[in-house]
Amino acid sequence: MREGESAFLETLAESEQVHFHHLALVRPQLPSEGQVHMLEGLARSLASPRLLTLMARTPHWLAHWPILLGLTENEATPEAIRRDLEMVVSLFDQMREMDQAPTAEKADRSESVKALYSQLNAGLKPVAKLLAKQLAKTVSATGNTLEMPPLPGEHPDWEALTSLPAALPQQPPAEGLDRARSLDRARQTAQPEELLAFLVDSDAELRQTALLNPLVSEDLICRALAESAEPAFFEEVYAEARWYFREPVRTGLQEAPGSPADLSRRVALSNHLVAALEQGASDRASLRRIVSFFTQLDESEYQFITYWAKRQSPHLLRVVKYFYDRLQRERSGMAATLPERGEEGRWASMEERVFLATQATQEEQISLVLKDPNPQVFQLALENPALSPRLLAATAPGLDRDRVETIAAHMGWSEDPLVAEALVHHPLISEASALRLMGRLRGVKPAIEVLRDPRIFHLEVKRQALVTLRDLYQAMSVPGRIAAIRSSGGELLRHLPQEVLQDEETLHSLVADRQLDPGILLRLARNKLTPRAVLEQIAGHPVLMAHAAIMSELLLNPKTPREASMRIWGLLSEAEQQQLLRSPHLPAALRALG
């Protein structure tokens, strides 16, 4: 490997390096059928924007529909790239609808297809031509041939290929707006850059209003923390429960240049404590170090430590409670000395541990026995009649590989759906065991959770979850499908776009509900596979007027009927129209109107 490539690898995370080696190995050649299957899995499951950008900038991969659709449906694909790819998908969806349209509408549909093709990114037009040739469709009447670029060389500029696309320049949000309109924009804007500008504004009311915007995401908060110079903003984010527990946000609070020193120290101390607890107290020095961290911990951080312990090591909850009570005693002026080491401080003998493993009835005792260093004690604990599926599922994330595999092979516990689900999500479980346990999961939600979990690295497990999800959806009645879409918050639209978006009967019934979650409407409005009739129905939904983001996505969707687009365009303010006119994805008819 060249020196430049070694330097580039150092900029990637460890998990990204493994996938990058696969991509770099396959990229200089036309992919085989097996490689296309592998690339499709990566396109759907990768969470790295840089590697997804690399895949999107490899045209001979995009000429395969599964890879193209996978990149389009992956929400980690950078926004600008995803919208360009969605236009290619929309082009062929409109061609399919044009074939099925009445004769009187074919000419108008044909003009729409040509106009959309003319708006494609120049690098994607050869891809569209090749896909059209495979389908024996004509996308342009000019007859000009656009050839695919040659296969890439073995040592390209990886930095350039993985660099994220630059965001479109945005005007300052409050420029030319009075205070009332600025607050309204902060609450409703659908433009990420404009929302970011509000979040880093020096005006406290504007910042707090922007934090209430439904489109504020974890990524946007992290960017705002890195750019903000307002100490009050960091405290505002820290005080929000929905951001307080998120690891990337806490990292931003700790590492941002403008973060207050006291807040950064508090968060850093918690991170050091969690790392020490994960390593365990193997000797007296490690134990003293953990005690030292606890004694320095701020009261506001006990919520995070408790949350971590519940998820990763429930047996440590008693320790957390002890130190929290100790802190409260210190605050009330009571003596807070550690109890003297007496009989309770000695290690339990093997006989006592075996007795606890087989006879213990308290959850705290059983949790400790499941973590016993002796594997035979652990196996005895699995047979304890007081061990419940809920307790075993809560303890499973903190177990090592051998114990996870032992539970997965256990005749009784492997059959329990709650335990099976906890094991499938364990990052150390083998692929064979995870696939075997997948058959124990019941319902739509466990399959969606498997597809959503970034800790699951086995692509075959995620593929099996997708097959299960598809089979469950197709076996449902229309009311059942509506309930599944609503209960998943629209996640089914992401994982089963073909099945859900071609099911017009279900979509019409779903959109007819006046109390429908706006997030589901937003997903439908932005997806280029949503039928025209459903988009027209969304354009008349009563929720539309209260959510500028849904109106913007309808206008950027080339399949939205022209009459509905014209009506929505007239509802936007001049500032919102100017923001949309900056987007290269706005249909030509609306651009001419603007």
VOGU-3710 file (C-alpha; in Angstrom, 3 decimals, decimal comma):
1> mregesafle> 0,000/0,000/0,000  1,314/3,460/-0,892  2,219/6,045/1,733  -0,714/8,293/0,720  -3,180/5,446/1,161  -1,743/4,614/4,592  -2,195/8,237/5,646  -5,769/8,161/4,378  -6,536/4,971/6,331  -5,469/6,684/9,550
11> tlaeseqvhf> -8,320/9,179/9,098  -10,899/6,368/9,141  -12,357/4,655/12,181  -11,413/1,016/12,764  -14,806/-0,291/11,595  -14,600/1,921/8,480  -11,155/0,582/7,560  -12,473/-2,974/7,206  -15,227/-1,894/4,801  -12,860/0,445/2,917
21> hhlalvrpql> -10,494/-2,458/2,137  -13,415/-4,368/0,576  -14,495/-1,356/-1,493  -10,964/-0,536/-2,665  -10,380/-4,162/-3,686  -13,578/-4,419/-5,779  -13,604/-0,891/-7,252  -11,157/-1,284/-10,200  -13,225/-4,076/-11,805  -16,764/-4,827/-12,893
31> psegqvhmle> -18,510/-6,474/-9,909  -19,624/-10,095/-10,064  -23,074/-11,171/-8,897  -21,750/-11,989/-5,440  -19,935/-8,671/-5,222  -23,103/-6,798/-6,222  -24,877/-8,554/-3,359  -22,088/-7,521/-0,975  -22,106/-3,905/-2,233  -25,896/-3,734/-1,862
41> glarslaspr> -25,591/-4,793/1,771  -22,962/-2,128/2,409  -25,021/0,545/0,617  -27,997/-0,180/2,880  -26,210/-0,687/6,209  -23,110/1,541/6,259  -23,320/4,486/8,631  -20,184/6,232/7,300  -20,997/9,242/5,045  -17,469/9,176/3,601
51> lltlmartph> -17,639/5,546/2,457  -21,167/6,049/1,109  -19,853/9,070/-0,820  -17,128/6,850/-2,286  -19,752/4,328/-3,431  -21,927/7,078/-4,947  -18,907/8,355/-6,917  -18,305/4,981/-8,562  -20,575/5,065/-11,669  -20,223/1,412/-12,690
61> wlahwpillg> -21,627/0,426/-9,262  -24,578/2,786/-9,629  -25,509/1,011/-12,871  -26,810/-1,849/-10,699  -30,291/-1,112/-9,329  -29,839/-2,797/-5,915  -26,779/-0,648/-5,132  -28,424/2,541/-6,392  -31,576/1,922/-4,359  -29,550/0,992/-1,280
71> lteneatpea> -27,663/4,298/-1,362  -30,903/6,182/-1,938  -32,653/4,561/1,017  -29,723/4,877/3,458  -30,304/7,965/5,601  -26,554/8,223/6,287  -25,904/9,072/2,613  -25,071/12,814/2,434  -28,157/14,884/1,668  -26,933/16,416/-1,613
81> irrdlemvvs> -25,833/13,043/-3,017  -29,010/11,287/-1,882  -31,225/13,858/-3,594  -29,297/13,440/-6,870  -29,702/9,659/-6,696  -33,395/10,009/-5,797  -33,907/11,963/-9,025  -32,575/8,974/-11,016  -34,979/6,668/-9,169  -37,828/9,124/-9,756
91> lfdqmremdq> -36,977/9,292/-13,481  -37,576/5,582/-13,972  -40,602/5,569/-11,688  -42,164/8,284/-13,843  -41,309/6,293/-16,972  -43,126/3,301/-15,502  -46,169/5,435/-14,700  -46,011/6,942/-18,193  -46,347/3,460/-19,709  -49,433/2,787/-17,572
101> aptaekadrs> -51,047/6,227/-18,079  -54,030/6,787/-20,394  -53,163/7,736/-23,985  -54,312/11,331/-23,497  -51,775/11,846/-20,690  -48,770/10,137/-22,298  -47,517/13,253/-24,101  -47,584/15,358/-20,940  -45,905/12,605/-18,916  -43,235/12,256/-21,606
111> esvkalysql> -42,388/15,957/-21,379  -42,099/15,643/-17,598  -39,671/12,749/-18,001  -37,516/14,719/-20,456  -37,501/17,768/-18,197  -36,455/15,655/-15,206  -33,682/13,991/-17,213  -32,315/17,400/-18,201  -32,028/18,282/-14,482  -29,934/15,216/-13,615
121> naglkpvakl> -26,392/15,699/-12,396  -23,995/15,418/-15,353  -22,191/12,477/-13,767  -25,456/10,542/-13,379  -26,736/10,941/-16,943  -24,518/8,114/-18,303  -25,773/5,913/-15,464  -29,367/6,723/-16,362  -28,618/5,996/-20,025  -27,173/2,592/-19,198
131> lakqlaktvs> -30,062/1,701/-16,897  -32,492/2,809/-19,582  -30,698/0,684/-22,165  -31,056/-2,318/-19,853  -34,793/-1,631/-19,693  -34,993/-0,769/-23,419  -36,343/2,709/-22,620  -35,569/6,047/-24,275  -34,961/8,973/-21,946  -33,971/11,656/-24,470
141> atgntlempp> -35,015/12,440/-28,022  -31,604/13,914/-28,958  -30,019/10,585/-29,793  -26,691/11,674/-28,264  -24,786/8,795/-26,705  -23,338/9,313/-23,239  -20,690/6,698/-22,540  -19,902/5,467/-19,073  -16,481/6,616/-17,801  -13,705/3,986/-17,882
151> lpgehpdwea> -13,068/1,781/-14,886  -11,064/3,587/-12,178  -7,367/2,943/-11,624  -5,901/1,113/-8,663  -4,542/4,159/-6,803  -7,067/7,021/-6,995  -7,219/10,087/-4,776  -9,190/8,625/-1,869  -9,399/11,963/-0,057  -11,136/13,579/-3,035
161> ltslpaalpq> -13,457/10,606/-3,577  -14,609/10,513/0,045  -14,825/14,257/0,677  -18,404/15,231/1,482  -20,195/17,574/-0,962  -20,165/21,217/0,002  -23,431/22,614/1,337  -25,248/25,246/-0,678  -24,521/28,806/0,466  -27,251/30,164/2,689
171> qppaegldra> -28,110/33,728/3,593  -28,169/34,711/7,281  -31,606/33,646/8,540  -32,577/36,791/10,348  -31,462/39,215/7,657  -34,323/41,525/6,702  -36,759/39,835/9,092  -38,391/41,383/12,135  -38,194/39,560/15,462  -41,565/37,805/15,186
181> rsldrarqta> -40,735/36,444/11,720  -37,250/35,403/12,843  -38,720/33,385/15,699  -41,242/31,847/13,326  -38,464/30,892/10,900  -36,423/29,365/13,715  -39,423/27,242/14,711  -40,420/26,056/11,211  -37,457/26,291/8,811  -36,598/23,123/6,907
191> qpeellaflv> -33,152/24,328/5,755  -30,364/22,667/7,809  -27,866/25,507/7,330  -30,403/28,137/8,298  -31,423/26,130/11,353  -27,744/25,784/12,296  -27,334/29,560/12,107  -30,241/29,993/14,517  -28,754/27,446/16,941  -25,433/29,306/17,177
201> dsdaelrqta> -27,059/32,752/17,370  -26,207/34,957/20,349  -29,915/35,632/21,006  -31,056/33,171/23,712  -34,713/33,248/22,647  -33,827/32,451/19,022  -31,642/29,537/20,129  -34,295/28,082/22,416  -36,945/28,435/19,703  -34,666/26,697/17,182
211> llnplvsedl> -34,170/23,811/19,626  -37,948/23,216/19,425  -37,813/22,807/15,633  -38,844/19,185/14,830  -36,022/18,881/12,277  -33,260/19,422/14,851  -31,159/16,254/14,658  -28,260/14,808/16,607  -25,864/15,628/13,767  -27,065/19,237/13,644
221> icralaesae> -26,652/19,641/17,413  -23,077/18,318/17,191  -22,266/20,786/14,404  -23,790/23,635/16,413  -21,734/22,699/19,489  -18,551/22,743/17,421  -19,328/26,227/16,023  -21,023/27,930/18,972  -19,206/30,473/21,124  -22,121/30,996/23,543
231> paffeevyae> -21,573/29,214/26,915  -25,312/29,394/27,622  -26,047/27,276/24,530  -24,019/24,357/25,926  -25,969/24,467/29,176  -29,255/24,592/27,235  -28,341/21,453/25,274  -27,047/19,738/28,425  -30,339/20,486/30,204  -32,419/18,785/27,448
241> arwyfrepvr> -33,122/15,159/28,346  -33,243/14,059/24,690  -29,627/15,257/24,148  -28,201/14,649/27,624  -27,932/10,849/27,187  -26,621/10,759/23,581  -22,965/9,806/23,246  -22,113/12,008/20,186  -23,707/15,053/21,847  -21,835/14,421/25,095
251> tglqeapgsp> -18,617/14,134/23,085  -19,443/17,494/21,495  -20,071/19,026/24,919  -16,695/17,787/26,077  -14,544/18,599/23,032  -16,129/21,736/21,503  -13,771/24,771/21,614  -16,460/26,996/23,138  -17,616/24,548/25,812  -17,420/25,921/29,406
261> adlsrrvals> -14,501/24,371/31,286  -16,665/23,174/34,186  -19,187/21,437/31,916  -16,440/19,832/29,831  -14,764/18,547/33,010  -18,028/17,074/34,317  -18,700/15,156/31,110  -15,072/14,021/30,759  -15,059/12,697/34,320  -18,162/10,600/33,589
271> nhlvaaleqg> -16,507/9,190/30,463  -13,410/8,215/32,459  -15,603/6,569/35,090  -17,556/4,571/32,496  -14,296/3,422/30,868  -12,958/2,327/34,270  -16,168/0,444/35,087  -16,052/-1,348/31,731  -12,475/-2,502/32,420  -13,432/-3,692/35,901
281> asdraslrri> -11,536/-3,627/39,181  -8,878/-6,248/38,530  -6,634/-5,016/41,367  -6,644/-2,680/44,342  -5,300/0,262/42,293  -8,174/-0,027/39,771  -10,694/-0,133/42,614  -9,189/2,996/44,198  -9,313/4,744/40,826  -13,041/3,984/40,417
291> vsfftqldes> -13,770/5,196/43,943  -11,824/8,385/43,202  -13,911/9,052/40,094  -17,136/8,493/42,012  -16,122/10,906/44,768  -15,436/13,637/42,167  -18,602/13,010/40,136  -21,037/15,912/39,914  -24,611/15,287/41,035  -25,982/16,154/37,572
301> eyqfitywak> -23,995/13,275/36,031  -25,548/10,537/38,180  -28,484/10,320/35,772  -26,136/9,379/32,926  -24,151/6,894/35,042  -27,410/5,267/36,192  -28,639/5,093/32,578  -25,364/3,470/31,496  -25,456/0,959/34,336  -29,049/-0,076/33,563
311> rqsphllrvv> -28,128/-0,811/29,937  -24,641/-2,288/30,292  -24,108/-3,539/33,856  -27,281/-3,728/35,970  -25,323/-5,295/38,829  -23,522/-1,952/39,306  -26,726/-0,073/40,095  -26,242/-0,754/43,793  -22,752/0,783/43,610  -24,099/3,894/41,854
321> kyfydrlqre> -26,861/4,226/44,439  -24,379/3,877/47,283  -22,195/6,727/46,029  -25,206/8,888/45,241  -26,544/8,389/48,776  -23,070/9,129/50,061  -23,054/12,409/48,155  -26,420/13,332/49,647  -25,145/12,568/53,135  -22,141/14,803/52,526
331> rsgmaatlpe> -24,404/17,612/51,414  -26,530/17,294/54,523  -23,443/17,515/56,766  -23,429/13,886/57,850  -20,260/11,854/58,071  -19,468/10,083/54,840  -16,624/7,732/55,620  -16,323/4,386/53,891  -17,443/1,479/56,116  -14,672/-0,473/57,737
341> rgeegrwasm> -13,677/-3,629/55,922  -14,996/-6,513/57,948  -16,440/-9,914/57,273  -18,536/-8,546/54,378  -15,386/-7,470/52,522  -13,935/-10,954/51,992  -14,295/-12,895/48,739  -17,070/-15,492/48,708  -15,927/-19,115/48,636  -16,754/-21,439/45,731
351> eervflatqa> -19,353/-23,236/47,872  -21,126/-19,956/48,618  -21,099/-18,920/44,971  -22,508/-22,276/43,866  -25,203/-22,005/46,527  -26,137/-18,508/45,273  -26,155/-19,701/41,650  -28,701/-22,418/42,398  -30,714/-20,974/45,296  -30,615/-17,152/45,032
361> tqeeqislvl> -33,980/-15,453/44,620  -32,986/-11,756/44,568  -32,242/-10,193/41,188  -29,094/-8,420/42,451  -27,594/-11,712/43,596  -28,467/-13,523/40,367  -26,951/-10,692/38,282  -23,695/-10,998/40,212  -23,598/-14,755/39,776  -24,095/-14,426/36,013
371> kdpnpqvfql> -20,888/-12,332/35,975  -18,962/-14,843/38,112  -15,495/-15,533/36,643  -16,043/-19,293/36,877  -17,999/-20,540/33,830  -19,437/-23,488/35,778  -21,065/-21,099/38,252  -22,529/-19,210/35,294  -24,010/-22,404/33,821  -25,554/-23,297/37,165
381> alenpalspr> -27,106/-19,825/37,369  -28,842/-20,430/34,007  -30,772/-23,276/35,644  -31,875/-21,182/38,632  -35,725/-21,186/38,628  -35,702/-17,575/39,884  -33,837/-16,348/36,781  -36,366/-14,485/34,619  -36,141/-13,728/30,876  -36,231/-10,000/31,652
391> llaatapgld> -33,234/-10,227/33,994  -31,209/-12,421/31,619  -31,948/-10,073/28,693  -30,845/-7,075/30,790  -27,618/-8,828/31,806  -26,729/-10,159/28,330  -25,109/-6,938/26,951  -22,372/-7,130/29,619  -21,441/-10,779/28,984  -18,445/-12,010/26,990
401> rdrvetiaah> -18,542/-13,995/23,747  -18,370/-17,486/25,317  -21,287/-16,824/27,664  -23,392/-15,296/24,908  -22,823/-18,383/22,772  -23,666/-20,597/25,761  -27,049/-18,883/26,177  -27,659/-19,010/22,410  -27,151/-22,789/22,494  -29,243/-23,288/25,646
411> mgwsedplva> -32,345/-25,375/24,911  -34,609/-23,244/27,101  -33,343/-19,664/26,999  -32,673/-19,578/23,250  -36,406/-20,201/22,695  -37,463/-17,097/24,665  -38,152/-14,135/22,308  -36,953/-11,502/24,815  -33,642/-13,265/25,434  -33,198/-14,070/21,736
421> ealvhhplis> -33,642/-10,407/20,810  -31,069/-9,282/23,376  -28,558/-11,843/22,068  -29,069/-10,907/18,410  -28,092/-7,313/19,276  -24,934/-8,412/21,117  -21,889/-7,238/19,078  -19,850/-10,386/19,880  -22,368/-13,056/18,842  -21,455/-15,203/15,854
431> easalrlmgr> -23,368/-14,919/12,603  -24,592/-18,525/12,737  -26,034/-18,092/16,238  -27,650/-14,770/15,340  -29,313/-16,271/12,264  -30,613/-19,178/14,325  -32,064/-16,797/16,922  -33,707/-14,608/14,263  -36,372/-17,266/13,894  -37,413/-16,714/17,534
441> lrgvkpaiev> -38,230/-13,020/17,057  -41,888/-12,134/16,689  -43,494/-9,093/15,090  -42,402/-6,097/13,035  -40,610/-4,116/15,744  -37,765/-6,623/16,490  -36,926/-6,861/12,763  -36,814/-3,058/12,444  -34,591/-2,818/15,527  -32,143/-5,279/13,957
451> lrdprifhle> -31,981/-3,211/10,754  -31,517/-0,016/12,773  -28,798/-1,267/15,165  -25,279/-0,191/14,008  -23,680/-2,684/16,435  -24,811/-5,609/14,244  -22,062/-6,111/11,657  -23,307/-9,330/10,049  -24,852/-8,361/6,692  -26,596/-11,723/6,379
461> vkrqalvtlr> -28,413/-11,094/9,685  -29,681/-7,762/8,412  -30,698/-9,338/5,115  -32,666/-11,996/6,997  -34,352/-9,276/9,077  -35,335/-7,495/5,863  -36,793/-10,705/4,385  -38,740/-11,323/7,613  -40,049/-7,765/7,607  -41,150/-8,061/3,980
471> dlyqamsvpg> -42,954/-11,360/4,592  -44,744/-9,966/7,659  -45,890/-6,861/5,770  -47,183/-8,787/2,771  -49,177/-11,127/5,041  -50,969/-8,238/6,801  -54,384/-6,804/6,016  -54,704/-3,104/5,124  -55,586/-2,043/8,721  -52,661/-4,101/10,002
481> riaairssgg> -50,281/-2,448/7,537  -51,476/1,015/8,566  -50,959/0,135/12,235  -47,449/-1,203/11,481  -46,445/1,945/9,571  -47,747/4,200/12,339  -46,206/2,195/15,186  -42,816/2,201/13,434  -42,913/5,980/12,969  -42,562/5,532/9,227
491> ellrhlpqev> -39,466/3,275/9,451  -41,215/0,732/7,202  -41,045/3,329/4,416  -37,274/3,325/4,741  -36,741/-0,439/4,840  -39,556/-1,583/2,476  -39,903/1,301/0,000  -40,966/-0,867/-2,929  -43,645/-2,792/-1,034  -45,099/0,130/0,933
501> lqdeetlhsl> -44,985/2,808/-1,764  -46,588/0,582/-4,402  -49,430/-0,274/-2,010  -51,677/2,663/-2,967  -54,736/1,362/-1,127  -52,873/1,371/2,188  -51,254/4,747/1,520  -54,563/6,425/0,669  -56,145/5,075/3,858  -53,101/6,109/5,871
511> vadrqldpgi> -52,994/9,706/4,580  -56,762/10,080/5,045  -56,195/10,141/8,824  -56,253/13,788/9,916  -54,204/13,003/13,042  -51,354/11,313/11,152  -47,816/11,862/12,468  -46,234/14,698/10,408  -42,988/12,711/10,286  -44,693/10,007/8,190
521> llrlarnklt> -46,115/12,639/5,850  -42,635/14,118/5,508  -41,170/10,733/4,546  -43,900/10,195/1,959  -43,529/13,713/0,551  -39,793/13,416/0,007  -39,715/9,875/-1,424  -39,529/9,812/-5,213  -41,396/6,481/-5,366  -44,564/7,828/-3,714
531> pravleqiag> -47,459/7,659/-6,235  -48,669/10,954/-7,726  -52,189/10,474/-6,378  -50,848/10,067/-2,836  -48,692/13,195/-3,192  -51,771/15,103/-4,337  -53,672/13,797/-1,311  -50,846/14,955/1,008  -51,008/18,404/-0,604  -54,561/18,710/0,727
541> hpvlmahaai> -53,852/17,327/4,208  -54,739/19,730/7,074  -51,339/19,179/8,741  -49,598/20,688/5,711  -50,143/24,339/6,662  -48,382/23,903/10,010  -45,245/22,238/8,607  -43,188/24,152/6,064  -40,836/21,160/5,742  -43,586/18,998/4,212
551> mselllnpkt> -44,470/21,752/1,734  -40,795/22,094/0,751  -40,410/18,348/0,151  -43,560/18,259/-1,968  -42,209/21,079/-4,128  -38,806/19,376/-4,513  -40,449/16,079/-5,506  -40,712/16,018/-9,324  -43,729/13,691/-9,153  -45,957/16,164/-7,299
561> preasmriwg> -48,784/17,186/-9,702  -48,243/20,648/-11,174  -51,549/22,052/-9,924  -50,765/21,020/-6,347  -47,234/22,451/-6,629  -48,550/25,804/-7,861  -51,022/25,951/-4,977  -48,363/25,150/-2,361  -45,903/27,619/-3,907  -48,385/30,408/-3,313
571> llseaeqqql> -48,584/29,505/0,388  -44,865/30,066/0,987  -43,344/33,340/2,097  -40,902/35,144/-0,170  -37,945/34,070/2,004  -38,991/30,403/1,792  -39,372/30,667/-1,979  -35,871/32,146/-2,260  -34,444/29,274/-0,217  -36,063/26,718/-2,530
581> lrsphlpaal> -34,877/28,558/-5,639  -31,291/27,950/-4,501  -31,834/24,186/-4,634  -30,767/22,524/-7,918  -33,546/19,941/-7,399  -36,477/22,367/-7,739  -38,557/21,432/-10,839  -38,093/23,711/-13,843  -41,759/24,817/-13,890  -41,543/26,196/-10,347
591> ralg> -38,137/27,748/-11,021  -39,589/29,634/-13,980  -42,504/30,766/-11,821  -40,085/31,985/-9,137
//
